[in-house]
Amino acid sequence: EAQVTQNPRYLITVTGKKLTVTCSQNMNHEYMSWYRQDPGLGLRQIYYSMNVEVTDKGDVPEGYKVSRKEKRNFPLILESPSPNQTSLYFCASSPWWGSSYNEQFFGPGTRLTVL
Amino acid sequence: QKEVEQDPGPLSVPEGAIVSLNCTYSNSAFQYFMWYRQYSRKGPELLMYTYSSGNKEDGRFTAQVDKSSKYISLFIRDSQPSDSATYLCAKAAGNKLTFGGGTRVLVKP
């Protein structure tokens, strides 16, 4: 089944404790992205990657890191989480992102709580 | 001002009614307009997308874009309880998607 998977689905942690949220897609997509979703604010892009070893900042990159060492994986790293990073996180992928629109496929989400 | 504005709702309608959802956007340098549907505890999934002004139909769903007034709409005919979800409008240009805040819709049997 073609899908985007994320792990963990739920995570409660404490301020300052480094964590990684994994994202993997099995559709051989070039483009991958991370979003956070907060009430009333919709989805906001954190980082995106257009291909292996190519990443760039989205609208709200502060406090996050990413890497793209393999085409299928795009982990999100919080080096020192803070309570304002409590949110619902989504990973997404699409075949290619150029002048034409390509549908983005979203993972099931990771609910993160930072105490 | 947000780039894409959307009434958060909730919008409650009886089964069989027409659901009307709207968004406004503030930057005209965008090419594509989309509607995503998000069920509770799930990721968003693409419902429809359109490029030009005018209407686009897909079954019970109609997407409408008016670029002159920067207005995008989604109509759901013969609404069903299974249509209960949050609907997110979005605009895209190149490699950037900008979402509205989402409207929660509840279709009552």
HADDOCK unambig.tbl for C-alpha pairs under 7 A between the chains (distance, minus, plus):
assign (segid A and resid 40 and name CA) (segid B and resid 8 and name CA) 6.85 0.50 0.50
assign (segid A and resid 40 and name CA) (segid B and resid 101 and name CA) 4.91 0.50 0.50
assign (segid A and resid 41 and name CA) (segid B and resid 101 and name CA) 4.79 0.50 0.50
assign (segid A and resid 42 and name CA) (segid B and resid 99 and name CA) 5.91 0.50 0.50
assign (segid A and resid 42 and name CA) (segid B and resid 100 and name CA) 5.50 0.50 0.50
assign (segid A and resid 42 and name CA) (segid B and resid 101 and name CA) 3.71 0.50 0.50
assign (segid A and resid 42 and name CA) (segid B and resid 102 and name CA) 6.08 0.50 0.50
assign (segid A and resid 43 and name CA) (segid B and resid 99 and name CA) 5.82 0.50 0.50
assign (segid A and resid 97 and name CA) (segid B and resid 94 and name CA) 6.64 0.50 0.50
assign (segid A and resid 97 and name CA) (segid B and resid 95 and name CA) 5.55 0.50 0.50
assign (segid A and resid 98 and name CA) (segid B and resid 94 and name CA) 5.55 0.50 0.50
assign (segid A and resid 98 and name CA) (segid B and resid 95 and name CA) 6.54 0.50 0.50
assign (segid A and resid 99 and name CA) (segid B and resid 94 and name CA) 5.45 0.50 0.50
assign (segid A and resid 101 and name CA) (segid B and resid 32 and name CA) 6.96 0.50 0.50
assign (segid A and resid 105 and name CA) (segid B and resid 45 and name CA) 6.80 0.50 0.50
assign (segid A and resid 106 and name CA) (segid B and resid 43 and name CA) 5.45 0.50 0.50
assign (segid A and resid 106 and name CA) (segid B and resid 44 and name CA) 6.10 0.50 0.50
assign (segid A and resid 106 and name CA) (segid B and resid 45 and name CA) 6.82 0.50 0.50
assign (segid A and resid 107 and name CA) (segid B and resid 43 and name CA) 5.62 0.50 0.50
assign (segid A and resid 108 and name CA) (segid B and resid 42 and name CA) 5.04 0.50 0.50
assign (segid A and resid 108 and name CA) (segid B and resid 43 and name CA) 4.64 0.50 0.50
assign (segid A and resid 109 and name CA) (segid B and resid 42 and name CA) 6.71 0.50 0.50
assign (segid A and resid 109 and name CA) (segid B and resid 43 and name CA) 5.96 0.50 0.50
